[in-house]
Amino acid sequence: MPDVARVDEPEHRALDARYLDTAERTLARQRIAVRRREGGPDAGWHVKASAAEGRHEWHWPLGADAEEGVPAEVAAILAEWSAGPFQPLARIRNRRTAYTLRDAEGALVAEVVDDQVSARDERAGTESSWREWEVELGPAAPADVDAFFSAVDALVARAGGRPAASDSKLARALGA
């Protein structure tokens, strides 16, 4: 792999994410996702918005919030797209194995995760499961990102992998 000198020991994580939306799926139609996730280094509330100019993300730690309710600071961001009420949309659980890729100085080049995913579409009552790998670049990412991802693609193909069936776990959980 370009610019990767070592791979740290794997880290195992149990992730449990609950996604919310309105009954009319107002957020999903606008390419907005809100979730409450337990487990892993970024446990908390997340709002992700996809737009023509790119993706925007907000994050808040878990606090004294109730699982069913959206904390006021999260609701304030969501108010740009919907006032709610928000209800369960999907639940996604991952058994994740994370690998940290480092350069010769020990800086983070990327994190590669191997996810064993179990998902439930809360509205349809359907369940699904799959395995997927993801790569997220770190602060010491190579200057030639295209070459890096070409190397990743080649390694994944040699291991029998193929492109994901969907752009996101949520979309796949909902059958999109």
N, C-alpha and C positions, 0 to 999 in steps of 0.2 A: 504494500500500500504506500502511495506517495506520502512522504513526511511522517510516517508512523515508525517509531523506534521500538515501542513496546506496547503490550496490552496488559492492563492490570487484571488482577483476579476478578472473576465474575461476582456481581452483587445481585442477590435475589430479593425481589420486592413483590409484595402482594398489594395490588391496586384495586380499589372498588369505587367506580364512578357512577353517579346518578345524574342523568341529564334531565333538564326541565324545559318546558315550552308551554305555550297557551294551548287551549283545546283546539284552536284553529291552526296551530303550528306557525304562528306569526313570525317567530324568530327564525325557524328553519327556512321559511320562504325568503327571508332576507339574508340568508347565509350567516346566521348568528347562532352560536352554541353556548349554552351555559351549563356548567356542571359543578357538582360538589364531589371532590375526590378525596378518599382516605388512602393513606399509604404512599410511600415514596418520598423523595426530597421536595416535591412540589405539591404536597397535599394541600388542599384548600379549595376555595371557590375560584373558578376560571370562567372568563367570558372571552370568546374568540369570534372575531368578525372578519370575514373575507370580503375584500373590496377590490375594485380594479387596480388601485394603487398598491395593493399588497394586503397582508394579514396583520391585524392588530389584536393584541392580547392584553388582558388585565388579570391580575391575580391577587387574592386576599387569603390570608391564613385562616384555618378553621378556628372558630372561637366558641362562644357560648350559643351559636346559632342552632336552631332546630333543623333536623334533616329535611323536614317538609317545607320550611319557610326560607325565603330568600332574604339574606341580611340587607339592611337599608342601603349600605354602600354599593352592594351589587345591584339592587333594584334601581338605584339612581343612574347607573351606567345603562342598564337595560331600558330605562324610560325613554331613551332616544328612539327605540324601536317598538316598545310595547310596555303597557302598564300592568300586564298580567290579567288575571291571576295565572300563576305558573303551576303546572302540575307535572307528575312524572311522565317522561317520554321514553327513556331507556335506562337500563342498568348494564354497565360493562365492567366485567372483572378480568383482570390480567394476572397471570403468574409470569412475572417479568424477570428475565436474566439480563443484566446490563453489563456491558464491557466498555471500559474506558480506554481509548486509544491515545497514546501520548507521543510527543516528539522527543528528540534526543535530550532536550533540557527538562523534560517532565511536564511540559505544558499540555493542556487538553486540546487535541486535534479534533476528536469527535467521540460521541457515545453511540454505540451500537446496541440495540435492545432486541431481544428475542422474546416475543410475547405469545403466550398461550391464552387465547381470548375466549371468554364465555359471555354471551350477550343475550339480553332479553328486551324485546320490544314490548314495553309495558302496556301499550294500547291494544296491540294485536294479540298479545299473550304468546308470541312465538319466541323460540329460543334458537340460538345458533352458536357455533364455535368454529374457530380457525386458528391458524398460527401465522404470525407475520413478523417480519424484521423491519426495523426502522433505523435510520442513521441521522443524527443531529450534529451539525458542526459545532465546534467549540471555538474559544478565542484564538487558538493557534492553528486554525484551519488553513490548509494550503492555499497559496495565492491562486493556483490553477484548480479551481473547484470542479470544473468540467472533467479534468483528468482524474481527479480524486473519485468522483462519482462514476466515471467509466470503469475505474479499477474495482470499485464496489460492485457495480453491475456484473462485471466479469466473474468475480468471486461468487456472487450469489447464483449466477447462472450455472457455474460449475458445481455448486452444491445442490442443484435441482430446483432453485427458487425461480419464481416468475413474478411479473408485476402484480401489485395488489389488485383485487377485484373492485376496490372502491378507493376514493380519495381519503376517506376517514373511517375510523372504527364506527362512529355513530351512523354514518350513512349505510355502512354494511349491516349494522345491527337492525336498521329500519328497512332493509331490503332494497336500498337504492344503489 
